[in-house]
Amino acid sequence: MQFIRFSDLVAQGSLAGKRVFIRADLNVPQDDQGNITEDTRIRASVPAIQQALQAGAAVMVTSHLGRPTEGTLRAEDSLAPVAHRLSELLGQPVTLLQNWLDGVQVQPGQVVLLENCRVNIGEKKNNLELAKKMAALCDVYVNDAFGTAHRAEATTHGIAQFAPVACAGPLLTAELDALGRALGQPARPLVAIVAGSKVSSKLTILKSLADKVDNLIVGGGIANTFMLAAGLNIGKSLAEADLLDEARAIMEIMSKRGATVPIPVDVVCAKEFSPNAVATVKLVADVEADDMILDIGPQTAAQLATQISTAGTIVWNGPVGVFEFDQFGHGTKTLALAIANGAGFSVAGGGDTLAAIAKYEIADKIGYISTGGGAFLEFLEGKTLPAVEVLMQRAAK
């Protein structure tokens, strides 16, 4: 992918005195009193801001927060707590500006935070007049919000069409480089782990990866559907019987390429879905009508771990069992440790995946952890992300 990188502009020394508009992702969780409970996204946004300040730019930053109603700013939608935290992290004042569309006063070496961009009427519909107003505020537009890259909104897409210069910030660049490395030019074998409760929610991802990967490991309710498609009894486990033909088609695509969708040989079952449920390991042929499959079994986990350990590239999206309950977490833990200890380049993303990485304390052993959520999934689907596409178009001019 060809796009202008903010780091290149910094290296060229061309930002002194320029007005730089950074679209960050500062959508952080807060408690009922408005206190920030987890500030990872704010801390992740700091490098781009610091680079712009050190380059002598006048810096504007904006983000969405929560789900505000356009045209109405409620106290709970304000970026005020974010401005306070940014001030602490940057070691300098960060002024929060409301009603900023008609002009922003900011000097080189200063940074201002522009109030919740989704309060602006027309933001979510990518209104071009709104985008032009925003573009007029800056000399350089920087998109550093991969988590919103799958949305064509005024601050992620429209403004990039009209700003004098449009580029990708360090966070967005790192995401695109990592995902491009994993899916564009992967070291082989390429193994993908796609797990979750429903095939339907990840069907397009599975189809897209079926043409690319050497092994497609499925887990959770998705694995149950594939087991059912392979003629196995899954008891009363979660599955989607109406998608059996789709599952068989994916297995056929993989088989014709000499690739595989490994079907479990053993599973961990329970009679109920509960933190206190008794876990029983069974061969897949021994699953009973009243069993619920809640994890892959130890034989299956060991076989899959071997595949992962020899992989050149691993893409991981989703735990393979109900890892929140320890008795059904062995499969996910085994695969997680295989990824962490393997020599292959790994990319992981998705909320449950991040929770598993945190639980098994392997964050420092994953090649790249995507915080993009929906954008990560759409990239896996092979979709072109609107906010990335417009940067590529601008770079081509």
BELZI-V392263 format. One record per residue. N is the residue number from 1. RES is the residue in one letter. PHI is phi in radians with two decimals (none if undefined). PSI is psi in radians with two decimals (none if undefined). BURIAL is 1 if it has 16 or more other ideal C-beta (glycine too) atoms within 10 Angstrom, else 0. Layout:
((N RES PHI PSI BURIAL) (N RES PHI PSI BURIAL))
This chain:
((1 M none 2.29 0) (2 Q -1.83 2.09 0) (3 F -2.66 2.77 1) (4 I -1.33 2.31 1) (5 R -1.75 2.35 1) (6 F -1.03 -0.62 1) (7 S -1.06 -0.59 1) (8 D -1.19 -0.69 0) (9 L -1.13 -0.68 1) (10 V -1.11 -0.80 1) (11 A -1.11 -0.54 0) (12 Q -1.31 -0.22 0) (13 G 1.17 0.56 0) (14 S -1.78 0.22 0) (15 L -1.82 -0.11 1) (16 A -1.02 2.18 0) (17 G 1.37 -0.05 0) (18 K -1.47 2.64 1) (19 R -1.59 2.02 1) (20 V -1.93 2.18 1) (21 F -1.89 1.99 1) (22 I -1.87 2.12 1) (23 R -1.60 1.84 1) (24 A -1.80 2.99 1) (25 D -1.96 1.70 1) (26 L -1.96 0.45 1) (27 N -1.39 1.45 1) (28 V -1.78 2.68 1) (29 P -1.27 2.56 0) (30 Q -2.36 2.71 0) (31 D -1.50 -3.08 0) (32 D -1.14 -0.33 0) (33 Q -1.62 0.03 0) (34 G 1.50 0.19 0) (35 N -1.45 2.36 0) (36 I -1.20 2.20 1) (37 T -1.71 -0.29 0) (38 E -2.74 2.10 0) (39 D -1.96 0.39 1) (40 T -0.94 -0.78 0) (41 R -1.14 -0.61 1) (42 I -1.17 -0.81 1) (43 R -1.10 -0.61 0) (44 A -1.21 -0.41 1) (45 S -1.44 -0.26 1) (46 V -1.09 -0.75 0) (47 P -0.96 -0.76 1) (48 A -1.09 -0.74 1) (49 I -1.15 -0.79 1) (50 Q -1.08 -0.73 1) (51 Q -1.08 -0.71 1) (52 A -1.16 -0.74 1) (53 L -1.12 -0.80 1) (54 Q -1.14 -0.42 0) (55 A -1.46 -0.02 1) (56 G 1.52 0.37 0) (57 A -1.54 2.76 1) (58 A -1.63 2.09 1) (59 V -1.94 2.26 1) (60 M -2.04 2.37 1) (61 V -2.25 2.42 1) (62 T -2.45 2.88 1) (63 S -2.84 2.87 1) (64 H -1.57 2.85 1) (65 L -2.64 2.11 1) (66 G 1.20 -2.65 0) (67 R -2.23 1.23 0) (68 P -1.27 2.79 1) (69 T -1.52 2.25 0) (70 E -1.04 2.35 0) (71 G 1.59 -0.12 0) (72 T -2.30 2.12 0) (73 L -1.82 1.89 1) (74 R -1.59 2.75 0) (75 A -1.00 -0.68 0) (76 E -1.26 -0.23 0) (77 D -1.69 -0.05 1) (78 S -1.32 2.55 1) (79 L -1.48 0.22 1) (80 A -0.96 -0.81 0) (81 P -1.11 -0.57 1) (82 V -1.19 -0.72 1) (83 A -1.04 -0.73 1) (84 H -1.10 -0.78 0) (85 R -1.19 -0.68 1) (86 L -1.08 -0.69 1) (87 S -1.02 -0.75 1) (88 E -1.11 -0.78 0) (89 L -1.22 -0.62 0) (90 L -1.51 -0.32 0) (91 G 1.25 0.48 0) (92 Q -2.73 2.78 0) (93 P -1.10 2.44 0) (94 V -2.16 1.88 1) (95 T -1.46 2.35 0) (96 L -1.62 2.18 1) (97 L -1.95 2.28 1) (98 Q -1.77 2.87 0) (99 N 0.84 0.97 0) (100 W -1.70 -0.03 1) (101 L -1.16 -0.48 0) (102 D -1.61 0.09 0) (103 G 2.62 2.52 0) (104 V -2.27 2.22 0) (105 Q -1.69 1.90 0) (106 V -2.62 2.37 1) (107 Q -1.78 2.76 0) (108 P -0.92 2.36 1) (109 G 1.55 -0.12 0) (110 Q -1.84 2.77 1) (111 V -2.36 2.36 1) (112 V -2.16 2.59 1) (113 L -1.84 2.14 1) (114 L -1.56 2.22 1) (115 E -0.91 2.67 1) (116 N -0.44 1.93 1) (117 C -1.17 -0.39 1) (118 R -1.40 0.00 1) (119 V -1.38 -0.41 1) (120 N -1.21 2.26 1) (121 I -1.14 2.14 0) (122 G 1.80 -0.08 1) (123 E -1.04 -0.94 1) (124 K -1.23 -0.46 1) (125 K -1.58 0.13 0) (126 N 1.00 0.79 1) (127 N -1.05 2.18 1) (128 L -1.23 -0.58 1) (129 E -1.15 -0.71 0) (130 L -1.09 -0.78 1) (131 A -1.06 -0.70 1) (132 K -1.13 -0.68 0) (133 K -1.07 -0.77 1) (134 M -1.14 -0.75 1) (135 A -1.08 -0.55 1) (136 A -1.21 -0.26 0) (137 L -1.37 -0.28 1) (138 C -2.34 2.86 1) (139 D -1.74 -0.51 1) (140 V -2.37 2.23 1) (141 Y -1.81 2.31 1) (142 V -2.16 2.05 1) (143 N -1.63 2.00 1) (144 D -2.17 0.52 1) (145 A -2.18 1.35 1) (146 F -1.03 -0.59 1) (147 G -1.05 -0.33 1) (148 T -1.96 0.17 1) (149 A -1.18 -0.31 1) (150 H -1.52 0.06 1) (151 R -1.96 2.31 1) (152 A -1.63 1.59 1) (153 E -2.11 2.98 1) (154 A -1.08 -0.65 1) (155 T -1.56 -0.12 1) (156 T -1.94 -0.38 1) (157 H -2.29 -0.98 1) (158 G -1.01 -0.85 1) (159 I -1.06 -0.58 1) (160 A -1.18 -0.38 1) (161 Q -1.27 -0.53 1) (162 F -1.98 -0.30 1) (163 A -1.11 2.55 1) (164 P -0.94 -0.71 0) (165 V -2.34 2.37 1) (166 A -2.24 2.23 1) (167 C -2.51 2.99 1) (168 A -1.75 2.30 1) (169 G -1.34 3.08 1) (170 P -1.07 -0.64 1) (171 L -1.19 -0.84 1) (172 L -1.10 -0.74 1) (173 T -1.05 -0.78 1) (174 A -1.09 -0.72 1) (175 E -1.07 -0.86 1) (176 L -1.15 -0.67 1) (177 D -1.12 -0.77 0) (178 A -1.17 -0.80 1) (179 L -1.22 -0.62 1) (180 G -1.12 -0.70 0) (181 R -1.13 -0.69 1) (182 A -1.29 -0.67 1) (183 L -1.94 -0.43 1) (184 G -1.46 -0.85 0) (185 Q -2.38 1.13 0) (186 P -1.33 2.58 1) (187 A -1.28 2.38 0) (188 R -1.68 2.71 0) (189 P -1.20 2.58 1) (190 L -1.76 2.07 1) (191 V -1.99 2.29 1) (192 A -2.05 2.37 1) (193 I -1.95 2.01 1) (194 V -2.18 2.00 1) (195 A -2.37 2.79 1) (196 G 2.81 -3.13 1) (197 S -1.36 -0.55 1) (198 K -2.25 2.35 0) (199 V -1.10 -0.69 1) (200 S -1.03 -0.59 0) (201 S -1.32 -0.33 0) (202 K -2.25 0.36 1) (203 L -1.08 -0.77 1) (204 T -1.16 -0.58 0) (205 I -1.14 -0.80 1) (206 L -1.06 -0.75 1) (207 K -1.13 -0.73 0) (208 S -1.13 -0.77 1) (209 L -1.26 -0.45 1) (210 A -1.05 -0.45 1) (211 D -1.53 -0.11 0) (212 K -2.07 -0.69 1) (213 V -1.59 2.80 1) (214 D -1.57 -0.58 1) (215 N -2.39 2.27 1) (216 L -2.00 1.72 1) (217 I -1.50 2.15 1) (218 V -1.93 2.64 1) (219 G -2.56 3.00 1) (220 G 1.17 -2.59 1) (221 G -1.06 -0.49 1) (222 I -1.10 -0.78 1) (223 A -1.09 -0.66 1) (224 N -1.06 -0.71 1) (225 T -1.13 -0.71 1) (226 F -1.19 -0.64 1) (227 M -1.10 -0.75 1) (228 L -1.09 -0.70 1) (229 A -1.14 -0.48 1) (230 A -1.50 0.07 0) (231 G 1.58 0.24 0) (232 L -1.64 2.63 1) (233 N -1.42 2.30 0) (234 I -2.07 0.23 1) (235 G 1.08 -2.31 1) (236 K -1.82 0.50 0) (237 S -1.23 2.70 1) (238 L -1.12 2.22 1) (239 A -2.82 2.96 1) (240 E -2.14 1.66 1) (241 A -1.11 -0.44 0) (242 D -1.35 -0.08 0) (243 L -1.99 0.33 1) (244 L -1.11 -0.69 1) (245 D -1.11 -0.66 0) (246 E -1.12 -0.74 1) (247 A -1.11 -0.76 1) (248 R -1.11 -0.67 0) (249 A -1.10 -0.71 0) (250 I -1.13 -0.75 1) (251 M -1.11 -0.64 1) (252 E -1.18 -0.73 0) (253 I -1.02 -0.81 1) (254 M -1.12 -0.77 1) (255 S -1.09 -0.72 0) (256 K -1.12 -0.46 0) (257 R -1.56 -0.03 0) (258 G 1.38 0.29 0) (259 A -1.83 3.05 1) (260 T -2.40 2.67 0) (261 V -1.99 1.66 1) (262 P -1.09 2.19 1) (263 I -1.66 2.30 1) (264 P -0.95 2.53 1) (265 V -1.75 -0.38 0) (266 D -2.53 2.76 1) (267 V -2.48 2.89 1) (268 V -1.91 2.14 1) (269 C -2.01 2.82 1) (270 A -2.57 2.85 1) (271 K -1.56 -0.21 0) (272 E -2.61 2.78 0) (273 F -1.67 1.80 0) (274 S -2.80 2.60 0) (275 P -1.04 -0.39 0) (276 N -1.81 0.14 0) (277 A -1.11 2.51 1) (278 V -1.42 2.21 0) (279 A -1.61 2.31 1) (280 T -2.25 2.21 0) (281 V -1.47 2.28 0) (282 K -2.42 2.59 1) (283 L -1.16 2.64 0) (284 V -1.07 -0.49 1) (285 A -1.24 -0.25 0) (286 D -1.79 0.09 0) (287 V -1.13 2.27 1) (288 E -1.67 2.90 0) (289 A -1.08 -0.51 0) (290 D -1.76 0.24 0) (291 D -1.49 2.55 1) (292 M -2.00 2.17 1) (293 I -1.47 2.08 1) (294 L -2.09 0.01 1) (295 D -2.93 2.80 1) (296 I -1.35 2.70 1) (297 G -1.44 2.99 1) (298 P -1.12 -0.62 0) (299 Q -1.12 -0.81 0) (300 T -1.08 -0.79 1) (301 A -1.05 -0.72 1) (302 A -1.16 -0.71 0) (303 Q -1.11 -0.78 1) (304 L -1.19 -0.64 1) (305 A -1.08 -0.62 1) (306 T -1.13 -0.75 0) (307 Q -1.07 -0.74 1) (308 I -1.16 -0.69 1) (309 S -1.14 -0.42 1) (310 T -1.77 0.07 0) (311 A -1.33 2.57 1) (312 G -1.49 -0.51 0) (313 T -2.51 2.41 1) (314 I -2.25 2.25 1) (315 V -1.96 2.16 1) (316 W -2.15 2.12 1) (317 N -2.44 1.64 1) (318 G 1.98 2.41 1) (319 P -1.29 2.64 1) (320 V -1.60 0.01 1) (321 G -2.68 -3.10 1) (322 V -1.42 1.28 1) (323 F -1.19 -0.27 1) (324 E -1.10 -0.50 0) (325 F -1.71 2.06 1) (326 D -0.97 -0.60 0) (327 Q -1.21 -0.23 1) (328 F -2.07 0.42 1) (329 G -1.89 -0.03 1) (330 H -1.08 -0.72 1) (331 G -1.10 -0.85 1) (332 T -1.10 -0.74 1) (333 K -1.10 -0.75 1) (334 T -1.07 -0.79 1) (335 L -1.21 -0.66 1) (336 A -1.06 -0.78 1) (337 L -1.21 -0.57 1) (338 A -1.14 -0.70 1) (339 I -1.12 -0.80 1) (340 A -1.11 -0.65 1) (341 N -1.66 -0.12 0) (342 G -1.35 2.86 1) (343 A -1.54 -0.19 0) (344 G -1.26 2.76 1) (345 F -1.37 2.24 1) (346 S -2.08 2.46 1) (347 V -2.21 2.26 1) (348 A -2.26 2.52 1) (349 G -2.81 2.85 1) (350 G 1.87 2.49 1) (351 G -1.00 -0.84 0) (352 D -1.16 -0.59 1) (353 T -1.12 -0.76 1) (354 L -1.11 -0.63 1) (355 A -1.15 -0.68 0) (356 A -1.17 -0.71 1) (357 I -1.04 -0.73 1) (358 A -1.18 -0.72 0) (359 K -1.10 -0.69 1) (360 Y -1.70 0.13 1) (361 E 0.92 0.95 0) (362 I -2.14 0.26 1) (363 A -0.96 -0.66 0) (364 D -1.34 -0.07 0) (365 K -1.97 0.12 0) (366 I -1.69 2.34 1) (367 G -1.01 -0.82 1) (368 Y -2.65 2.28 1) (369 I -1.87 2.01 1) (370 S -1.49 2.34 1) (371 T -1.83 0.27 1) (372 G -1.34 -0.32 1) (373 G 1.06 -1.99 1) (374 G -1.04 -0.65 0) (375 A -1.15 -0.67 1) (376 F -1.08 -0.79 1) (377 L -1.13 -0.73 1) (378 E -1.18 -0.56 1) (379 F -1.12 -0.74 1) (380 L -1.09 -0.57 1) (381 E -1.22 -0.22 1) (382 G 1.55 0.15 0) (383 K -1.33 2.62 0) (384 T -1.48 2.18 0) (385 L -1.39 2.18 1) (386 P -0.94 -0.74 1) (387 A -1.20 -0.45 1) (388 V -1.44 -0.72 1) (389 E -1.01 -0.72 1) (390 V -1.20 -0.59 1) (391 L -1.16 -0.64 1) (392 M -1.17 -0.69 1) (393 Q -1.11 -0.73 0) (394 R -1.15 -0.66 1) (395 A -1.19 -0.47 0) (396 A -1.39 -0.23 0) (397 K -1.39 none 0))
